């Protein structure tokens, strides 16, 4: 009986890439595994056939030979690609796929791995709330207190008592992981003796009890540049938690939150300020003083006949850009106030003004002219 084409066995097209070969093999391995096909008498044979195809196609040299000569490339060569089909062959093949999928996460690389290295310390987050004025000016050497872990000084972070050192774990030979054969599969897990560290501490340090780290409150200084906004992130390299077993320190990330201001509203580098003005000032015009975020004042001229919602722009009176330092603008929006708590005399004067007012409210007159036209149109 002639052999089937290896590409056909794995459901692939001729000349498939290594990624496609691995993917095709994984799918076939799941589909044809004898444990999942106990009702099919030829399941094990098909499974071994897929294993044989993968053993050849995963190897660049063997694949090139097969692409050129087909099965004839391996005739009489027991090690080339013959139908060995044993459990050990499958375990090796499947282990290759497993390593390709998960090797980067285990830190050991490919098959066989390497001695377990120190673990990098965790990154820390610190939320810092500041005022809008502080965001405008920036802060130099702002002191913050952070609870973190630091390397234990007595044992220099090793976790072992003075005069002793951690010894290599005898169970995993310092690898930090062990493998076990389960049927056709090779299963890898963290070493139960050393918990994946690759080392065993027989005499723990009395200060850190073998952890190699201690919790401590640290005071740090940080510079906050002018122009920061809510959500701005500042990174302090190496100021996070200490690493484990000599690993590098993590980083500290400071997240800025700018508090709301009682006068100004912010949009990027621009500021907005609502200024109440009296009905008289809006009608007759005049000058007013408005505050600036830097603590100064600006004199603004209100045009005669100003309405609520009118905006005026003060250039370069806004917030600085966090990169470049150019200042945004401040926009003033007028809010004309209707007088309240009128005295009898004030009411009389307003009534007299209203009787004398002719063409003094062009917007009102124009609106009601449109309303009258609307009603006349509906009647027709």
C-alpha positions in Angstrom: 0.0 0.0 0.0 1.5 3.3 -1.1 2.0 6.1 1.4 -0.2 9.1 1.4 1.2 12.5 0.7 2.4 14.2 4.0 0.8 17.5 3.1 -2.5 15.8 2.4 -2.3 13.9 5.7 -2.1 17.3 7.6 -4.7 18.9 5.3 -2.2 21.4 3.8 -1.2 22.7 0.4 2.1 21.9 -1.1 4.9 24.1 0.1 3.1 25.2 3.3 5.0 27.4 5.7 6.3 26.2 9.1 3.5 28.2 10.9 0.9 26.5 8.7 2.5 23.1 9.3 2.4 23.5 13.0 -1.1 24.7 12.9 -2.2 21.9 10.7 -0.5 19.3 12.9 -2.1 20.7 16.1 -5.5 20.4 14.5 -4.9 16.9 13.3 -3.4 15.8 16.7 -6.6 16.9 18.5 -8.9 15.4 15.8 -7.2 12.0 15.6 -6.0 11.4 19.1 -6.9 7.8 20.0 -8.3 8.8 23.4 -11.0 10.8 21.6 -11.7 8.1 19.0 -12.0 4.9 20.9 -14.8 3.9 18.6 -12.6 4.0 15.5 -10.3 1.0 15.1 -7.9 2.8 12.7 -7.6 6.0 14.8 -4.2 5.1 16.2 -2.9 4.3 12.8 -4.1 7.7 11.4 -2.7 9.4 14.5 0.8 7.9 13.9 0.5 8.8 10.2 0.0 12.5 11.1 2.9 12.3 13.6 5.2 10.8 10.9 4.2 13.6 8.5 4.9 16.3 11.0 8.3 14.8 12.0 9.4 15.2 8.4 7.8 18.5 7.5 8.8 20.4 10.7 12.5 19.8 9.8 13.7 22.2 7.2 16.2 19.8 5.6 13.8 16.9 5.5 11.0 19.1 4.2 13.3 20.3 1.3 14.2 16.7 0.5 10.6 15.6 0.6 9.4 18.5 -1.6 12.0 17.5 -4.2 11.9 13.7 -4.1 8.8 12.7 -2.2 8.8 9.5 -0.1 11.8 8.2 -2.1 14.0 10.7 -0.2 13.7 8.5 2.9 13.5 5.0 1.6 16.0 2.7 3.5 16.7 5.5 6.0 15.3 4.5 9.4 15.9 7.9 10.9 14.5 9.9 8.0 10.8 9.7 8.2 9.9 6.0 8.4 6.7 4.9 10.1 8.2 4.6 13.6 5.0 6.0 15.2 6.0 5.3 18.9 4.7 7.2 21.8 8.1 8.7 22.4 8.1 10.1 18.9 4.7 11.7 19.4 5.7 13.1 22.8 8.7 14.8 21.3 6.8 16.2 18.4 3.9 17.5 20.5 6.4 18.9 23.0 8.0 20.9 20.2 4.6 22.4 19.4 3.9 23.1 23.1 7.3 24.9 23.4 6.6 27.0 20.4 3.3 28.1 21.9 4.3 28.7 25.5 8.1 28.8 25.6 8.2 32.6 25.7 5.9 32.7 28.7 8.0 30.2 30.8 11.2 32.1 30.4 13.1 29.0 29.5 13.0 29.3 25.8 12.8 26.1 23.7 13.0 22.5 24.7 15.2 21.9 27.7 14.8 25.5 28.8 17.5 27.0 31.0 18.3 27.7 34.6 15.5 29.8 36.2 16.4 33.4 36.3 15.4 36.1 38.8 12.0 37.5 38.5 11.5 41.2 37.7 9.7 43.2 40.4 6.1 44.4 39.9 5.3 47.8 38.6 3.5 50.2 41.0 0.8 52.8 40.4 0.5 56.0 42.4 -2.5 58.4 41.9 -1.5 62.1 42.4 -4.2 64.7 42.6 -3.2 68.3 41.9 -4.9 71.7 41.4 -5.3 73.5 38.1 -2.9 76.1 39.3 -0.3 73.5 40.0 -0.9 72.0 36.6 -0.3 75.4 35.1 2.9 76.1 37.0 4.3 72.5 37.3 5.8 71.1 40.5 9.5 70.6 41.3 10.6 67.9 43.7 7.1 67.0 44.7 7.4 64.6 47.6 5.3 61.4 47.6 5.2 58.4 50.0 5.0 55.0 48.4 4.7 51.6 50.1 6.8 49.1 48.2 9.1 46.1 48.6 12.8 46.5 48.7 15.7 44.0 48.7 16.5 42.6 52.1 19.8 44.1 53.2 21.0 41.4 55.6 20.8 38.7 52.9 21.3 41.0 49.9 18.0 39.8 48.4 19.0 36.1 48.3 16.7 35.0 51.1 19.4 32.9 52.6 20.9 33.5 56.1 24.3 35.2 56.4 27.1 32.8 55.5 24.9 30.6 53.4 23.7 30.6 49.8 20.7 29.0 48.1 21.4 25.5 46.7 20.3 24.1 43.4 17.0 22.2 43.6 17.7 18.5 43.3 14.2 17.7 41.9 14.5 20.0 38.8 18.3 20.4 38.7 17.8 24.2 38.9 15.4 24.3 35.9 12.4 25.4 38.0 10.2 23.0 36.1 9.6 19.3 35.7 8.1 17.2 32.9 6.0 14.1 33.3 4.8 11.6 30.6 1.1 11.1 30.5 0.2 8.7 27.7 1.1 10.4 24.4 1.5 13.8 26.1 4.5 15.4 27.9 3.2 17.7 30.6 5.3 20.4 32.0 4.7 22.2 35.3 6.5 24.2 38.0 8.7 22.2 40.2 6.8 21.4 43.4 10.0 21.4 45.5 11.3 24.9 44.7 8.0 26.4 43.4 9.7 27.2 40.1 12.6 29.2 41.5 15.2 26.5 40.7 16.8 27.0 44.1 16.2 25.7 47.7 16.9 27.8 50.8 17.9 25.5 53.6 18.7 28.3 56.1 16.3 31.2 55.5 17.2 34.8 56.4 15.8 35.8 59.8 14.8 39.3 58.5 12.8 38.4 55.4 12.2 34.7 56.3 13.5 33.6 52.9 11.5 36.0 50.8 14.5 38.1 49.9 12.3 41.3 50.1 10.8 43.5 52.8 7.9 45.9 52.7 8.9 49.5 53.3 7.5 53.1 53.0 9.7 55.1 50.7 9.7 58.9 50.2 10.4 59.9 46.6 10.7 63.3 44.8 9.0 63.7 41.4 9.0 66.6 39.0 5.6 67.4 37.4 6.0 69.4 34.2 3.7 72.4 33.4 0.7 71.5 31.3 -0.2 68.1 32.6 -3.7 66.9 32.3 -5.9 64.2 34.0 -4.6 60.9 32.7 -1.0 62.1 32.2 1.4 59.2 33.2 4.9 59.8 34.6 7.3 56.9 34.8 10.0 56.5 37.4 12.3 53.8 36.2 13.4 51.3 38.8 11.2 52.7 41.6 8.8 49.8 41.7 9.0 46.6 43.7 12.3 44.8 44.2 12.9 41.8 42.0 13.0 38.2 43.3 16.3 36.3 43.5 18.3 39.1 42.0 15.7 40.2 39.4 15.5 43.8 38.3 13.2 46.3 40.0 9.9 47.3 38.5 8.9 50.8 37.7 6.6 53.3 39.4 3.9 55.0 37.3 2.4 58.2 38.6 -1.1 59.0 37.2 -2.1 62.6 37.4 -5.6 63.8 38.2 -6.2 67.5 37.9 -9.0 68.7 40.2 -12.0 70.7 39.0 -11.6 74.5 39.4 -14.3 76.7 40.8 -13.7 79.4 38.1 -12.1 77.9 35.1 -13.0 75.0 32.8 -10.3 73.4 30.8 -10.3 71.8 27.3 -6.8 70.8 26.3 -4.7 74.0 26.5 -7.7 76.4 26.4 -9.6 77.7 29.4 -13.2 78.9 29.6 -14.6 81.3 32.1 -18.3 82.3 32.5 -18.5 86.0 33.6 -21.8 87.4 35.0 -22.6 91.0 33.9 -25.5 93.2 34.8 -28.2 94.0 32.4 -27.1 97.6 32.4 -23.5 96.8 31.7 -24.5 94.5 28.9 -26.7 97.2 27.4 -24.4 100.2 27.8 -21.1 98.5 27.6 -18.1 99.0 29.9 -14.9 97.5 31.2 -14.6 94.6 33.6 -11.6 92.8 35.2 -11.3 89.0 34.8 -9.0 86.6 36.6 -6.1 84.7 34.9 -4.9 81.3 35.9 -1.4 82.7 36.7 -3.0 84.9 39.4 -3.1 88.1 37.4 -5.9 90.1 35.9 -7.0 91.1 32.5 -9.2 94.2 31.6 -11.9 93.3 29.1 -14.1 95.8 27.2 -17.8 94.7 27.0 -19.3 95.9 23.7 -22.6 97.8 23.8 -25.6 95.6 23.5 -23.9 92.4 24.4 -26.1 89.3 24.8 -25.8 86.2 27.0 -23.5 83.7 25.5 -21.2 86.2 23.7 -17.6 85.0 23.8 -14.4 87.0 23.8 -11.0 85.6 23.4 -7.8 86.4 25.4 -4.8 85.0 23.5 -2.1 83.2 25.4 -4.0 83.3 28.7 -4.7 79.5 28.8 -2.6 76.5 29.8 0.8 75.6 28.6 1.3 72.6 26.3 3.1 69.8 28.0 5.5 69.6 25.1 6.7 72.9 23.7 5.3 75.1 26.4 3.1 77.3 24.0 0.1 78.8 25.9 -3.4 78.2 24.9 -6.2 80.9 25.0 -8.8 81.8 27.5 -12.4 82.3 26.3 -14.8 84.5 28.3 -18.5 83.9 28.0 -20.9 86.6 29.1 -23.9 85.7 31.2 -26.3 88.7 31.4 -28.1 88.6 34.7 -31.8 89.5 35.1 -32.1 91.7 38.3 -34.0 90.1 41.2 -35.4 91.4 44.5 -36.5 94.7 42.9 -37.7 97.6 45.0 -41.0 99.4 44.1 -39.1 102.3 42.6 -36.9 100.0 40.5 -40.0 98.2 39.2 -41.5 101.6 38.3 -38.3 102.6 36.4 -38.2 99.3 34.5 -41.8 99.7 33.5 -41.2 103.2 32.4 -38.2 102.0 30.4 -40.2 99.3 28.8 -42.9 101.7 27.7 -40.2 103.9 26.1 -38.4 101.0 24.5 -38.8 101.1 20.7 -36.7 98.8 18.5 -34.4 98.1 21.5 -34.8 94.4 21.3 -34.1 93.4 17.6 -33.8 89.7 18.3 -37.2 89.5 20.1 -38.8 91.6 17.4 -37.4 89.4 14.7 -38.4 86.2 16.5 -42.0 87.3 17.0 -42.3 88.4 13.4 -41.4 84.9 12.3 -43.9 83.5 14.8 -46.6 85.7 13.3 -45.8 84.6 9.8 -45.9 80.9 11.0 -49.4 81.3 12.5 -50.7 83.2 9.4 -49.4 80.4 7.2 -51.1 77.7 9.3 -54.4 79.6 9.0 -54.1 79.6 5.2 
